[in-house]
């Protein structure tokens, strides 16, 4: 297996595809289709490179037969010739404007010598959350515990869909709410 030179996620160029990235899959899930939740639109993932840069990635439905059984959460891979595009997803799970695409001519190989982060956490203090200094569209991690659970509220979305909301009170380890 020839993987070529490794390019870090921060150095990827949208105009090129002749690179190889070395990443760990931090999170992996299937995105249901908007109009049919029984079918899946894509396999979504959050990956991290050895420098700790995270990026969202995906495999579209048409490439499921080739890649559906390839990726596993927590495993590491060499991805050869992925596409890079702007992440125009409504919800961005990482602080990166780009997204990694896995297509028919992309090759994926297991990697046994990954020396990057194991979990890819982005810890944020409760003070920053309370002071609203964290952007609302950024995923964060906190260390704390659930101090109280409020009543489950049922309501309709703007599109008329029934949904539920559960408010919880969380505390950090210094008992800050």
Backbone as JSON Lines, residues from 0, in Angstrom:
{"i":0,"aa":"X","n":[0.85,-1.18,0.0],"ca":[0.0,0.0,0.0],"c":[0.9,1.24,0.0]}
{"i":1,"aa":"X","n":[0.71,2.09,-0.96],"ca":[1.47,3.34,-1.07],"c":[0.53,4.49,-0.75]}
{"i":2,"aa":"X","n":[0.79,5.19,0.36],"ca":[-0.1,6.27,0.76],"c":[0.44,7.66,0.44]}
{"i":3,"aa":"X","n":[1.72,7.79,0.12],"ca":[2.28,9.09,-0.23],"c":[2.5,9.97,0.98]}
{"i":4,"aa":"X","n":[2.81,11.22,0.72],"ca":[3.04,12.19,1.79],"c":[1.74,12.53,2.5]}
{"i":5,"aa":"X","n":[1.82,12.7,3.79],"ca":[0.64,13.02,4.6],"c":[0.47,14.54,4.65]}
{"i":6,"aa":"X","n":[-0.76,15.0,4.45],"ca":[-1.1,16.41,4.55],"c":[-1.98,16.59,5.78]}
{"i":7,"aa":"X","n":[-1.68,17.6,6.6],"ca":[-2.52,17.89,7.77],"c":[-3.81,18.56,7.32]}
{"i":8,"aa":"X","n":[-4.86,18.39,8.09],"ca":[-6.17,18.92,7.73],"c":[-6.15,20.44,7.54]}
{"i":9,"aa":"X","n":[-5.36,21.15,8.34],"ca":[-5.31,22.62,8.22],"c":[-4.65,23.07,6.92]}
{"i":10,"aa":"X","n":[-3.91,22.19,6.26],"ca":[-3.17,22.54,5.05],"c":[-3.88,22.12,3.77]}
{"i":11,"aa":"X","n":[-5.08,21.58,3.86],"ca":[-5.78,21.13,2.66],"c":[-6.22,22.31,1.8]}
{"i":12,"aa":"X","n":[-6.16,22.11,0.51],"ca":[-6.5,23.15,-0.48],"c":[-7.73,22.69,-1.25]}
{"i":13,"aa":"X","n":[-8.77,23.5,-1.28],"ca":[-10.0,23.14,-1.95],"c":[-9.82,22.85,-3.44]}
{"i":14,"aa":"X","n":[-8.79,23.39,-4.04],"ca":[-8.58,23.24,-5.48],"c":[-7.81,21.97,-5.85]}
{"i":15,"aa":"X","n":[-7.33,21.21,-4.86],"ca":[-6.53,20.03,-5.15],"c":[-7.15,18.78,-4.54]}
{"i":16,"aa":"X","n":[-6.75,17.61,-5.07],"ca":[-7.2,16.34,-4.5],"c":[-6.05,15.34,-4.38]}
{"i":17,"aa":"X","n":[-4.86,15.75,-4.7],"ca":[-3.73,14.82,-4.75],"c":[-3.0,14.73,-3.41]}
{"i":18,"aa":"X","n":[-3.73,14.5,-2.36],"ca":[-3.11,14.4,-1.06],"c":[-3.68,13.22,-0.3]}
{"i":19,"aa":"X","n":[-2.99,12.89,0.8],"ca":[-3.4,11.82,1.71],"c":[-3.49,12.42,3.1]}
{"i":20,"aa":"X","n":[-4.57,12.11,3.81],"ca":[-4.7,12.55,5.2],"c":[-4.65,11.32,6.1]}
{"i":21,"aa":"X","n":[-4.18,11.54,7.3],"ca":[-4.07,10.48,8.32],"c":[-4.92,10.93,9.5]}
{"i":22,"aa":"X","n":[-6.02,10.21,9.76],"ca":[-7.0,10.69,10.74],"c":[-7.52,9.55,11.61]}
{"i":23,"aa":"X","n":[-8.07,9.96,12.75],"ca":[-8.84,9.07,13.62],"c":[-10.3,9.5,13.51]}
{"i":24,"aa":"X","n":[-11.22,8.54,13.43],"ca":[-12.65,8.84,13.43],"c":[-13.1,8.98,14.88]}
{"i":25,"aa":"X","n":[-13.46,10.2,15.27],"ca":[-13.9,10.46,16.65],"c":[-15.36,10.07,16.86]}
{"i":26,"aa":"X","n":[-16.2,10.44,15.91],"ca":[-17.64,10.16,15.98],"c":[-18.1,9.72,14.59]}
{"i":27,"aa":"X","n":[-19.11,8.85,14.56],"ca":[-19.61,8.31,13.32],"c":[-21.11,8.06,13.46]}
{"i":28,"aa":"X","n":[-21.9,8.53,12.52],"ca":[-23.34,8.31,12.56],"c":[-23.91,8.38,11.15]}
{"i":29,"aa":"X","n":[-25.13,7.85,10.99],"ca":[-25.83,7.92,9.71],"c":[-26.87,9.03,9.79]}
{"i":30,"aa":"X","n":[-26.89,9.86,8.77],"ca":[-27.82,10.99,8.7],"c":[-29.06,10.55,7.93]}
{"i":31,"aa":"X","n":[-30.25,10.55,8.57],"ca":[-31.46,10.14,7.86],"c":[-31.87,11.17,6.8]}
{"i":32,"aa":"X","n":[-32.58,10.7,5.8],"ca":[-33.11,11.59,4.78],"c":[-34.2,12.46,5.4]}
{"i":33,"aa":"X","n":[-34.28,13.7,4.94],"ca":[-35.25,14.65,5.5],"c":[-36.68,14.15,5.32]}
{"i":34,"aa":"X","n":[-37.0,13.67,4.12],"ca":[-38.39,13.29,3.83],"c":[-38.69,11.81,4.11]}
{"i":35,"aa":"X","n":[-37.67,11.03,4.49],"ca":[-37.88,9.62,4.8],"c":[-36.86,9.17,5.84]}
{"i":36,"aa":"X","n":[-37.19,9.29,7.12],"ca":[-36.24,8.94,8.18],"c":[-35.85,7.47,8.23]}
{"i":37,"aa":"X","n":[-36.53,6.61,7.45],"ca":[-36.2,5.19,7.39],"c":[-34.98,4.94,6.49]}
{"i":38,"aa":"X","n":[-34.65,5.91,5.63],"ca":[-33.49,5.78,4.74],"c":[-32.43,6.8,5.14]}
{"i":39,"aa":"X","n":[-31.2,6.49,4.8],"ca":[-30.1,7.36,5.18],"c":[-29.55,8.11,3.99]}
{"i":40,"aa":"X","n":[-29.24,9.38,4.21],"ca":[-28.69,10.28,3.2],"c":[-27.18,10.16,3.13]}
{"i":41,"aa":"X","n":[-26.54,10.04,4.3],"ca":[-25.08,10.01,4.32],"c":[-24.58,9.37,5.61]}
{"i":42,"aa":"X","n":[-23.31,8.98,5.56],"ca":[-22.58,8.61,6.76],"c":[-21.78,9.84,7.14]}
{"i":43,"aa":"X","n":[-21.99,10.35,8.32],"ca":[-21.29,11.55,8.78],"c":[-20.23,11.15,9.8]}
{"i":44,"aa":"X","n":[-19.17,11.91,9.87],"ca":[-18.12,11.61,10.83],"c":[-17.39,12.88,11.24]}
{"i":45,"aa":"X","n":[-16.8,12.81,12.41],"ca":[-15.87,13.84,12.87],"c":[-14.51,13.15,12.93]}
{"i":46,"aa":"X","n":[-13.51,13.74,12.26],"ca":[-12.17,13.17,12.25],"c":[-11.19,14.16,12.87]}
{"i":47,"aa":"X","n":[-10.06,13.65,13.34],"ca":[-9.0,14.47,13.9],"c":[-7.67,13.99,13.32]}
{"i":48,"aa":"X","n":[-6.76,14.92,13.02],"ca":[-5.43,14.52,12.55],"c":[-4.45,14.53,13.71]}
{"i":49,"aa":"X","n":[-3.2,14.23,13.43],"ca":[-2.21,14.12,14.5],"c":[-1.88,15.45,15.16]}
{"i":50,"aa":"X","n":[-2.2,16.57,14.51],"ca":[-1.99,17.89,15.12],"c":[-3.17,18.31,15.99]}
{"i":51,"aa":"X","n":[-4.26,17.56,15.97],"ca":[-5.44,17.89,16.77],"c":[-6.48,18.69,16.02]}
{"i":52,"aa":"X","n":[-6.29,18.93,14.73],"ca":[-7.28,19.64,13.92],"c":[-8.45,18.69,13.63]}
{"i":53,"aa":"X","n":[-9.66,19.17,13.86],"ca":[-10.85,18.36,13.59],"c":[-11.55,18.84,12.34]}
{"i":54,"aa":"X","n":[-12.27,17.94,11.7],"ca":[-13.03,18.28,10.5],"c":[-14.21,17.31,10.4]}
{"i":55,"aa":"X","n":[-15.31,17.82,9.89],"ca":[-16.45,16.97,9.62],"c":[-16.22,16.32,8.26]}
{"i":56,"aa":"X","n":[-16.7,15.09,8.11],"ca":[-16.56,14.39,6.84],"c":[-17.83,13.62,6.55]}
{"i":57,"aa":"X","n":[-17.96,13.18,5.29],"ca":[-19.14,12.38,4.98],"c":[-18.93,11.48,3.77]}
{"i":58,"aa":"X","n":[-19.78,10.45,3.71],"ca":[-19.89,9.54,2.58],"c":[-21.34,9.62,2.14]}
{"i":59,"aa":"X","n":[-21.58,10.05,0.91],"ca":[-22.95,10.15,0.41],"c":[-23.53,8.76,0.14]}
{"i":60,"aa":"X","n":[-24.84,8.68,0.13],"ca":[-25.58,7.43,-0.01],"c":[-25.13,6.6,-1.21]}
{"i":61,"aa":"X","n":[-24.84,7.25,-2.33],"ca":[-24.49,6.49,-3.54],"c":[-23.19,5.71,-3.37]}
{"i":62,"aa":"X","n":[-22.34,6.08,-2.37],"ca":[-21.07,5.37,-2.15],"c":[-21.15,4.43,-0.95]}
{"i":63,"aa":"X","n":[-22.34,4.25,-0.37],"ca":[-22.51,3.33,0.76],"c":[-21.98,1.93,0.46]}
{"i":64,"aa":"X","n":[-22.3,1.33,-0.7],"ca":[-21.83,-0.05,-0.93],"c":[-20.31,-0.19,-0.79]}
{"i":65,"aa":"X","n":[-19.57,0.83,-1.13],"ca":[-18.11,0.74,-1.07],"c":[-17.56,1.05,0.32]}
{"i":66,"aa":"X","n":[-18.2,1.98,1.06],"ca":[-17.59,2.47,2.3],"c":[-18.37,2.18,3.58]}
{"i":67,"aa":"X","n":[-19.59,1.66,3.49],"ca":[-20.42,1.51,4.68],"c":[-19.77,0.64,5.75]}
{"i":68,"aa":"X","n":[-19.04,-0.39,5.35],"ca":[-18.41,-1.3,6.31],"c":[-16.95,-0.94,6.59]}
{"i":69,"aa":"X","n":[-16.44,0.14,6.0],"ca":[-15.02,0.49,6.13],"c":[-14.73,1.25,7.41]}
{"i":70,"aa":"X","n":[-15.53,2.26,7.71],"ca":[-15.22,3.16,8.83],"c":[-15.81,2.66,10.14]}
{"i":71,"aa":"X","n":[-15.01,2.79,11.2],"ca":[-15.45,2.48,12.56],"c":[-15.02,3.61,13.47]}
{"i":72,"aa":"X","n":[-15.88,3.95,14.41],"ca":[-15.54,4.97,15.38],"c":[-14.3,4.55,16.18]}
{"i":73,"aa":"X","n":[-13.4,5.49,16.41],"ca":[-12.15,5.33,17.15],"c":[-11.01,4.73,16.33]}
{"i":74,"aa":"X","n":[-11.28,4.21,15.14],"ca":[-10.22,3.66,14.31],"c":[-9.52,4.76,13.52]}
{"i":75,"aa":"X","n":[-8.31,4.44,13.04],"ca":[-7.48,5.41,12.32],"c":[-7.31,4.95,10.86]}
{"i":76,"aa":"X","n":[-7.2,5.94,9.97],"ca":[-7.16,5.65,8.54],"c":[-6.25,6.6,7.79]}
{"i":77,"aa":"X","n":[-5.73,6.1,6.67],"ca":[-5.16,6.93,5.63],"c":[-6.27,7.11,4.61]}
{"i":78,"aa":"X","n":[-6.59,8.34,4.26],"ca":[-7.61,8.61,3.24],"c":[-6.89,9.28,2.09]}
{"i":79,"aa":"X","n":[-6.88,8.61,0.94],"ca":[-6.17,9.06,-0.24],"c":[-7.15,9.66,-1.24]}
{"i":80,"aa":"X","n":[-6.88,10.86,-1.67],"ca":[-7.69,11.61,-2.64],"c":[-9.12,11.91,-2.16]}
{"i":81,"aa":"X","n":[-9.27,12.42,-0.94],"ca":[-10.61,12.87,-0.55],"c":[-10.9,14.2,-1.24]}
{"i":82,"aa":"X","n":[-12.15,14.59,-1.25],"ca":[-12.49,15.93,-1.74],"c":[-12.63,16.84,-0.53]}
{"i":83,"aa":"X","n":[-12.38,18.11,-0.74],"ca":[-12.55,19.1,0.3],"c":[-13.5,20.15,-0.24]}
{"i":84,"aa":"X","n":[-14.5,20.48,0.55],"ca":[-15.44,21.51,0.17],"c":[-15.81,22.33,1.38]}
{"i":85,"aa":"X","n":[-16.53,23.4,1.15],"ca":[-17.01,24.22,2.26],"c":[-18.08,23.45,3.01]}
{"i":86,"aa":"X","n":[-18.03,23.5,4.32],"ca":[-19.03,22.85,5.14],"c":[-20.25,23.76,5.23]}
{"i":87,"aa":"X","n":[-21.24,23.46,4.44],"ca":[-22.45,24.28,4.4],"c":[-23.59,23.65,5.18]}
{"i":88,"aa":"X","n":[-23.26,22.7,6.05],"ca":[-24.27,22.05,6.89],"c":[-24.9,23.07,7.82]}
{"i":89,"aa":"X","n":[-26.17,22.86,8.12],"ca":[-26.87,23.76,9.04],"c":[-26.23,23.69,10.42]}
{"i":90,"aa":"X","n":[-25.87,22.47,10.84],"ca":[-25.24,22.28,12.14],"c":[-23.79,21.88,11.92]}
{"i":91,"aa":"X","n":[-22.9,22.68,12.45],"ca":[-21.48,22.38,12.34],"c":[-21.01,21.82,13.67]}
{"i":92,"aa":"X","n":[-20.42,20.65,13.63],"ca":[-20.02,19.97,14.85],"c":[-18.59,20.27,15.26]}
{"i":93,"aa":"X","n":[-17.83,20.89,14.39],"ca":[-16.46,21.28,14.69],"c":[-16.22,22.7,14.17]}
{"i":94,"aa":"X","n":[-15.19,23.31,14.69],"ca":[-14.85,24.68,14.29],"c":[-13.91,24.62,13.08]}
{"i":95,"aa":"X","n":[-14.47,24.22,11.94],"ca":[-13.7,24.14,10.7],"c":[-14.65,24.46,9.55]}
{"i":96,"aa":"X","n":[-14.26,25.38,8.7],"ca":[-15.14,25.81,7.6],"c":[-15.21,24.79,6.47]}
{"i":97,"aa":"X","n":[-14.3,23.81,6.47],"ca":[-14.26,22.83,5.4],"c":[-14.81,21.48,5.84]}
{"i":98,"aa":"X","n":[-15.11,20.65,4.83],"ca":[-15.64,19.32,5.07],"c":[-14.92,18.34,4.14]}
{"i":99,"aa":"X","n":[-14.64,17.15,4.66],"ca":[-13.95,16.1,3.94],"c":[-14.98,15.2,3.27]}
{"i":100,"aa":"X","n":[-14.85,14.97,1.98],"ca":[-15.78,14.11,1.25],"c":[-15.1,12.84,0.78]}
{"i":101,"aa":"X","n":[-15.79,11.71,0.96],"ca":[-15.29,10.41,0.52],"c":[-16.12,10.02,-0.71]}
{"i":102,"aa":"X","n":[-15.45,9.87,-1.85],"ca":[-16.13,9.58,-3.11],"c":[-15.61,8.29,-3.74]}
{"i":103,"aa":"X","n":[-16.13,7.95,-4.92],"ca":[-15.81,6.68,-5.57],"c":[-14.32,6.48,-5.82]}
{"i":104,"aa":"X","n":[-13.58,7.53,-6.1],"ca":[-12.16,7.37,-6.4],"c":[-11.27,7.64,-5.18]}
{"i":105,"aa":"X","n":[-11.87,7.73,-4.0],"ca":[-11.11,7.88,-2.76],"c":[-10.73,6.48,-2.27]}
{"i":106,"aa":"X","n":[-9.5,6.35,-1.8],"ca":[-9.06,5.08,-1.21],"c":[-8.89,5.27,0.29]}
{"i":107,"aa":"X","n":[-9.23,4.25,1.06],"ca":[-9.15,4.29,2.51],"c":[-8.41,3.04,2.98]}
{"i":108,"aa":"X","n":[-7.37,3.26,3.81],"ca":[-6.58,2.16,4.34],"c":[-6.48,2.3,5.86]}
{"i":109,"aa":"X","n":[-6.46,1.19,6.58],"ca":[-6.27,1.26,8.03],"c":[-4.89,1.82,8.36]}
{"i":110,"aa":"X","n":[-4.79,2.51,9.48],"ca":[-3.54,3.09,9.95],"c":[-3.27,2.56,11.35]}
{"i":111,"aa":"X","n":[-2.09,2.03,11.57],"ca":[-1.75,1.44,12.87],"c":[-0.84,2.34,13.7]}
{"i":112,"aa":"X","n":[-0.33,3.45,13.13],"ca":[0.64,4.27,13.87],"c":[0.19,5.72,14.02]}
{"i":113,"aa":"X","n":[-1.05,5.91,14.44],"ca":[-1.59,7.26,14.63],"c":[-1.12,7.81,15.98]}
{"i":114,"aa":"X","n":[-0.54,9.01,15.98],"ca":[0.01,9.6,17.21],"c":[-0.72,10.88,17.61]}
{"i":115,"aa":"X","n":[-1.99,10.98,17.27],"ca":[-2.76,12.17,17.6],"c":[-3.69,11.93,18.77]}
{"i":116,"aa":"X","n":[-4.59,12.88,19.02],"ca":[-5.53,12.79,20.15],"c":[-6.44,11.57,20.04]}
{"i":117,"aa":"X","n":[-6.75,11.02,21.18],"ca":[-7.63,9.85,21.23],"c":[-9.11,10.25,21.16]}
{"i":118,"aa":"X","n":[-9.46,11.39,21.79],"ca":[-10.87,11.74,21.93],"c":[-11.28,13.05,21.26]}
{"i":119,"aa":"X","n":[-10.39,13.98,21.07],"ca":[-10.7,15.23,20.38],"c":[-11.63,16.16,21.13]}
{"i":120,"aa":"X","n":[-11.54,16.19,22.44],"ca":[-12.41,17.05,23.23],"c":[-12.09,18.53,23.01]}
{"i":121,"aa":"X","n":[-13.1,19.36,23.18],"ca":[-12.95,20.81,23.12],"c":[-13.58,21.38,24.4]}
{"i":122,"aa":"X","n":[-12.84,21.28,25.51],"ca":[-13.4,21.66,26.81],"c":[-13.62,23.16,26.91]}
{"i":123,"aa":"X","n":[-14.73,23.52,27.54],"ca":[-15.11,24.9,27.74],"c":[-15.55,25.07,29.18]}
{"i":124,"aa":"X","n":[-15.18,26.19,29.78],"ca":[-15.55,26.42,31.17],"c":[-17.02,26.84,31.28]}
{"i":125,"aa":"X","n":[-17.62,26.57,32.43],"ca":[-18.99,27.01,32.67],"c":[-19.07,28.54,32.61]}
{"i":126,"aa":"X","n":[-18.03,29.2,33.09],"ca":[-18.02,30.67,33.07],"c":[-18.17,31.19,31.63]}
{"i":127,"aa":"X","n":[-17.45,30.59,30.68],"ca":[-17.57,31.02,29.29],"c":[-18.98,30.77,28.74]}
{"i":128,"aa":"X","n":[-19.6,29.69,29.2],"ca":[-20.98,29.4,28.76],"c":[-21.93,30.42,29.36]}
{"i":129,"aa":"X","n":[-21.82,30.66,30.65],"ca":[-22.69,31.61,31.35],"c":[-22.51,33.03,30.8]}
{"i":130,"aa":"X","n":[-21.25,33.41,30.52],"ca":[-20.95,34.74,29.98],"c":[-21.26,34.85,28.49]}
{"i":131,"aa":"X","n":[-21.69,33.73,27.88],"ca":[-22.05,33.67,26.46],"c":[-20.9,34.11,25.55]}
{"i":132,"aa":"X","n":[-19.68,33.67,25.9],"ca":[-18.52,33.97,25.06],"c":[-18.23,32.82,24.09]}
{"i":133,"aa":"X","n":[-19.02,31.76,24.17],"ca":[-18.86,30.62,23.26],"c":[-19.88,30.8,22.12]}
{"i":134,"aa":"X","n":[-19.45,30.72,20.87],"ca":[-20.41,30.85,19.76],"c":[-21.51,29.79,19.86]}
{"i":135,"aa":"X","n":[-22.74,30.17,19.55],"ca":[-23.87,29.25,19.68],"c":[-23.78,28.08,18.71]}
{"i":136,"aa":"X","n":[-23.1,28.24,17.6],"ca":[-23.04,27.17,16.6],"c":[-21.8,26.29,16.76]}
{"i":137,"aa":"X","n":[-21.16,26.34,17.92],"ca":[-19.94,25.55,18.15],"c":[-20.24,24.44,19.14]}
{"i":138,"aa":"X","n":[-19.79,23.23,18.82],"ca":[-19.92,22.11,19.76],"c":[-18.84,22.25,20.82]}
{"i":139,"aa":"X","n":[-19.23,21.97,22.05],"ca":[-18.28,22.09,23.17],"c":[-18.41,20.85,24.05]}
{"i":140,"aa":"X","n":[-17.41,20.67,24.89],"ca":[-17.43,19.61,25.9],"c":[-17.28,20.26,27.26]}
{"i":141,"aa":"X","n":[-17.96,19.7,28.25],"ca":[-17.86,20.19,29.62],"c":[-17.68,19.0,30.55]}
{"i":142,"aa":"X","n":[-17.08,19.26,31.7],"ca":[-17.01,18.24,32.75],"c":[-17.92,18.72,33.86]}
{"i":143,"aa":"X","n":[-18.87,17.91,34.21],"ca":[-19.82,18.29,35.24],"c":[-20.81,17.16,35.45]}
{"i":144,"aa":"X","n":[-21.95,17.5,36.04],"ca":[-22.97,16.5,36.27],"c":[-24.34,17.17,36.21]}
{"i":145,"aa":"X","n":[-25.36,16.35,36.0],"ca":[-26.73,16.84,35.95],"c":[-27.22,17.02,37.38]}
{"i":146,"aa":"X","n":[-27.52,18.26,37.75],"ca":[-27.95,18.58,39.11],"c":[-29.47,18.49,39.27]}
{"i":147,"aa":"X","n":[-30.2,18.76,38.17],"ca":[-31.66,18.74,38.26],"c":[-32.22,18.54,36.86]}
{"i":148,"aa":"X","n":[-33.37,17.9,36.79],"ca":[-34.06,17.68,35.53],"c":[-35.45,18.29,35.65]}
{"i":149,"aa":"X","n":[-35.8,19.15,34.73],"ca":[-37.11,19.8,34.74],"c":[-38.12,18.94,34.0]}
{"i":150,"aa":"X","n":[-39.37,19.35,34.02],"ca":[-40.44,18.61,33.36],"c":[-40.23,18.57,31.85]}
{"i":151,"aa":"X","n":[-40.63,17.46,31.24],"ca":[-40.6,17.29,29.8],"c":[-41.69,18.16,29.19]}
{"i":152,"aa":"X","n":[-41.31,18.98,28.21],"ca":[-42.28,19.85,27.55],"c":[-42.5,19.37,26.12]}
{"i":153,"aa":"X","n":[-43.77,19.29,25.74],"ca":[-44.13,18.91,24.37],"c":[-44.57,20.16,23.64]}
{"i":154,"aa":"X","n":[-44.15,20.29,22.4],"ca":[-44.55,21.44,21.59],"c":[-44.42,21.12,20.12]}
{"i":155,"aa":"X","n":[-44.88,22.03,19.29],"ca":[-44.79,21.87,17.83],"c":[-43.71,22.8,17.3]}
{"i":156,"aa":"X","n":[-42.96,22.3,16.31],"ca":[-41.94,23.13,15.67],"c":[-42.63,24.13,14.75]}
{"i":157,"aa":"X","n":[-41.86,25.02,14.16],"ca":[-42.41,26.0,13.23],"c":[-43.07,25.33,12.03]}
{"i":158,"aa":"X","n":[-42.63,24.1,11.71],"ca":[-43.21,23.35,10.58],"c":[-44.35,22.44,11.01]}
{"i":159,"aa":"X","n":[-44.75,22.51,12.29],"ca":[-45.89,21.75,12.77],"c":[-45.57,20.34,13.26]}
{"i":160,"aa":"X","n":[-44.31,20.0,13.36],"ca":[-43.93,18.66,13.81],"c":[-43.93,18.6,15.34]}
{"i":161,"aa":"X","n":[-44.51,17.52,15.9],"ca":[-44.5,17.32,17.35],"c":[-43.08,17.01,17.8]}
{"i":162,"aa":"X","n":[-42.66,17.65,18.87],"ca":[-41.33,17.4,19.42],"c":[-41.36,17.58,20.92]}
{"i":163,"aa":"X","n":[-40.25,17.28,21.57],"ca":[-40.17,17.37,23.03],"c":[-38.88,18.09,23.41]}
{"i":164,"aa":"X","n":[-38.93,18.68,24.59],"ca":[-37.76,19.38,25.11],"c":[-37.63,19.06,26.59]}
{"i":165,"aa":"X","n":[-36.38,18.74,26.99],"ca":[-36.11,18.44,28.38],"c":[-35.02,19.39,28.85]}
{"i":166,"aa":"X","n":[-35.36,20.26,29.78],"ca":[-34.37,21.17,30.35],"c":[-33.67,20.49,31.51]}
{"i":167,"aa":"X","n":[-32.37,20.64,31.55],"ca":[-31.57,20.1,32.65],"c":[-30.71,21.21,33.22]}
{"i":168,"aa":"X","n":[-30.42,21.08,34.49],"ca":[-29.5,22.0,35.16],"c":[-28.2,21.22,35.35]}
{"i":169,"aa":"X","n":[-27.09,21.81,34.89],"ca":[-25.81,21.14,35.05],"c":[-24.91,21.95,35.97]}
{"i":170,"aa":"X","n":[-24.01,21.25,36.65],"ca":[-23.05,21.89,37.54],"c":[-21.65,21.42,37.16]}
{"i":171,"aa":"X","n":[-20.68,22.3,37.35],"ca":[-19.31,21.86,37.16],"c":[-18.79,21.28,38.47]}
{"i":172,"aa":"X","n":[-17.55,20.87,38.49],"ca":[-17.0,20.23,39.68],"c":[-16.76,21.21,40.83]}
{"i":173,"aa":"X","n":[-16.88,22.51,40.55],"ca":[-16.75,23.53,41.59],"c":[-18.14,24.04,42.03]}
{"i":174,"aa":"X","n":[-19.18,23.29,41.65],"ca":[-20.58,23.57,42.0],"c":[-21.11,24.86,41.4]}
{"i":175,"aa":"X","n":[-20.55,25.27,40.27],"ca":[-21.1,26.42,39.54],"c":[-22.21,25.91,38.65]}
{"i":176,"aa":"X","n":[-23.38,26.58,38.71],"ca":[-24.53,26.21,37.87],"c":[-24.44,26.88,36.53]}
